[in-house]
């Protein structure tokens, strides 16, 4: 097997090294993934991160934040940041429709605290079991999103589902660095 080194464009260091053996180890024999649509593309995320899926509602915009940060919501008294996943993946902003949802996930902060983060998707599809042998390593080139965001490519009935590595896509440390950088530019 070939090994792929993923380099984060913001940092001049290797972010993560992934090969097919790593993928098979990370994903038992079969894992559950929530699939969803963003700008016409199908993505998946390990179900373990998902706390809940809520209807798109009132989001409070926060001044001087990056475009991908839609704002914050009040979720049972907690302030939860909401990321526009389309923008974070380098695409155009999602248009809000009656099927638009916010997926709430639990992530670990820099201080190892559990933090809730929401991300906007156009619609949620289904929960799928994908066997490890049906997951290919991320492409080394030709992808329109950062390769460190991709856990693998799930093969389903002749189609692919891009399986996202949420620890990278919603990296609290990186998001904080980007907010700081953008505030310095403004």
C-alpha positions as CSV (number, residue, x, y, z in Angstrom):
1,X,0.0,0.0,0.0
2,X,1.1,3.5,-0.6
3,X,1.2,6.0,2.1
4,X,-0.3,9.5,1.7
5,X,1.1,12.4,3.6
6,X,-1.4,15.2,4.1
7,X,0.0,18.7,4.5
8,X,-2.2,21.4,5.9
9,X,-2.0,24.5,3.7
10,X,-2.0,26.8,6.7
11,X,0.8,25.0,8.4
12,X,4.0,23.8,6.7
13,X,4.0,20.5,8.6
14,X,2.5,17.1,8.1
15,X,-1.0,17.1,9.6
16,X,-1.7,13.4,9.4
17,X,-0.5,10.3,7.5
18,X,-3.2,8.0,6.2
19,X,-3.0,4.7,4.3
20,X,-5.5,1.9,3.7
21,X,-4.2,-0.1,6.7
22,X,-4.8,2.9,8.9
23,X,-8.3,3.3,7.6
24,X,-9.0,-0.4,8.2
25,X,-7.7,-0.1,11.8
26,X,-9.7,3.0,12.5
27,X,-12.9,1.6,11.3
28,X,-13.5,-1.8,12.9
29,X,-15.2,-4.2,10.4
30,X,-18.2,-1.9,9.8
31,X,-19.0,1.5,11.0
32,X,-22.1,3.7,10.9
33,X,-22.1,7.0,9.0
34,X,-24.6,9.7,8.8
35,X,-24.8,10.9,5.2
36,X,-25.9,14.4,4.1
37,X,-25.9,16.7,1.1
38,X,-23.9,19.9,0.8
39,X,-24.2,21.8,-2.5
40,X,-25.3,18.7,-4.4
41,X,-22.4,16.5,-3.1
42,X,-22.9,13.6,-0.6
43,X,-20.7,13.5,2.5
44,X,-20.7,11.2,5.5
45,X,-19.6,11.5,9.1
46,X,-19.0,8.8,11.7
47,X,-22.2,8.6,13.8
48,X,-20.2,8.6,17.1
49,X,-19.7,12.4,16.8
50,X,-23.3,13.2,16.2
51,X,-25.3,14.5,19.2
52,X,-28.5,15.6,17.4
53,X,-29.9,17.0,14.2
54,X,-32.0,20.1,14.5
55,X,-34.1,22.2,12.2
56,X,-32.4,25.3,10.8
57,X,-33.6,28.2,13.0
58,X,-32.6,31.6,14.3
59,X,-28.8,32.0,14.1
60,X,-27.3,35.1,15.7
61,X,-24.5,36.5,13.5
62,X,-21.3,37.4,15.4
63,X,-19.5,40.5,14.0
64,X,-15.9,40.2,12.7
65,X,-15.9,36.4,12.3
66,X,-15.0,34.4,9.2
67,X,-17.6,33.8,6.5
68,X,-17.8,30.1,7.3
69,X,-19.0,30.9,10.8
70,X,-22.7,31.5,10.3
71,X,-23.1,32.6,13.9
72,X,-24.3,31.0,17.2
73,X,-27.5,29.4,18.4
74,X,-28.9,28.9,21.8
75,X,-29.2,25.2,22.4
76,X,-30.8,24.5,25.8
77,X,-29.1,27.5,27.3
78,X,-25.7,26.8,25.7
79,X,-24.1,29.0,23.1
80,X,-23.2,26.8,20.1
81,X,-21.2,28.1,17.1
82,X,-22.6,27.1,13.8
83,X,-20.3,26.5,10.8
84,X,-21.5,26.7,7.2
85,X,-20.0,23.4,6.0
86,X,-20.1,24.4,2.4
87,X,-17.9,27.4,2.9
88,X,-15.6,25.5,5.2
89,X,-15.2,22.9,2.4
90,X,-14.3,25.7,-0.1
91,X,-17.7,25.9,-1.8
92,X,-20.4,28.5,-2.2
93,X,-22.6,29.2,0.9
94,X,-25.5,26.9,1.4
95,X,-28.9,28.3,0.6
96,X,-31.4,27.8,3.4
97,X,-34.4,25.6,2.4
98,X,-37.1,23.8,4.3
99,X,-34.7,20.7,4.4
100,X,-31.7,22.6,5.7
101,X,-30.5,21.2,9.1
102,X,-27.9,21.9,11.7
103,X,-26.0,18.8,12.8
104,X,-24.7,19.2,16.4
105,X,-21.5,17.3,17.2
106,X,-19.2,17.0,20.2
107,X,-15.6,17.9,19.6
108,X,-12.6,18.1,22.0
109,X,-11.2,21.6,22.6
110,X,-7.6,22.5,22.9
111,X,-8.0,22.0,26.7
112,X,-9.5,18.6,26.2
113,X,-13.0,19.9,27.1
114,X,-16.0,18.7,25.2
115,X,-17.4,21.4,23.0
116,X,-20.6,21.4,21.0
117,X,-20.4,22.7,17.4
118,X,-23.1,22.8,14.8
119,X,-22.7,22.6,11.1
120,X,-25.2,23.5,8.4
121,X,-26.1,20.9,5.7
122,X,-28.6,21.1,2.9
123,X,-30.3,17.9,4.0
124,X,-29.7,14.8,5.9
125,X,-29.9,11.5,4.0
126,X,-29.6,8.4,6.1
127,X,-27.4,6.3,8.4
128,X,-25.4,3.7,6.6
129,X,-23.2,0.8,7.6
130,X,-20.1,0.9,5.6
131,X,-17.6,-2.0,5.9
132,X,-13.9,-1.1,6.2
133,X,-13.1,-3.0,2.9
134,X,-15.6,-0.6,1.1
135,X,-13.6,2.5,2.2
136,X,-10.8,3.6,0.0
137,X,-8.0,6.0,1.0
138,X,-8.5,9.6,0.2
139,X,-7.4,10.8,-3.3
140,X,-4.0,12.3,-3.4
141,X,-5.0,14.9,-6.0
142,X,-8.1,16.1,-7.9
143,X,-10.2,16.7,-4.9
144,X,-11.9,20.1,-4.6
145,X,-11.6,20.0,-0.7
146,X,-8.6,19.8,1.5
147,X,-7.3,16.2,1.6
148,X,-6.8,16.3,5.4
149,X,-10.6,16.8,5.7
150,X,-11.2,13.4,4.0
151,X,-11.1,10.2,6.1
152,X,-11.8,8.1,3.0
153,X,-14.1,7.4,0.1
154,X,-17.0,5.1,0.9
155,X,-18.0,2.9,-2.0
156,X,-21.8,2.3,-2.2
157,X,-23.6,0.8,-5.2
158,X,-21.1,2.2,-7.7
159,X,-21.1,5.6,-6.1
160,X,-18.7,7.3,-3.7
161,X,-19.5,9.1,-0.4
162,X,-16.8,11.5,0.8
163,X,-16.3,10.5,4.5
164,X,-15.2,13.6,6.4
165,X,-12.7,13.6,9.2
166,X,-14.6,16.0,11.5
167,X,-11.5,16.4,13.8
168,X,-9.9,18.2,10.9
169,X,-12.9,19.9,9.4
170,X,-14.1,21.3,12.7
171,X,-10.6,21.5,14.3
172,X,-11.2,24.0,17.2
173,X,-7.5,25.0,17.2
174,X,-7.4,25.7,13.5
175,X,-10.8,27.5,13.6
176,X,-9.5,29.7,16.4
177,X,-6.3,30.5,14.4
178,X,-8.4,31.4,11.4
179,X,-10.6,33.7,13.4
180,X,-7.5,35.4,14.9
181,X,-5.9,35.8,11.4
182,X,-9.1,37.3,9.9
183,X,-9.5,39.7,12.8
184,X,-5.9,41.0,12.2
185,X,-6.7,41.5,8.5
186,X,-9.8,43.6,9.3
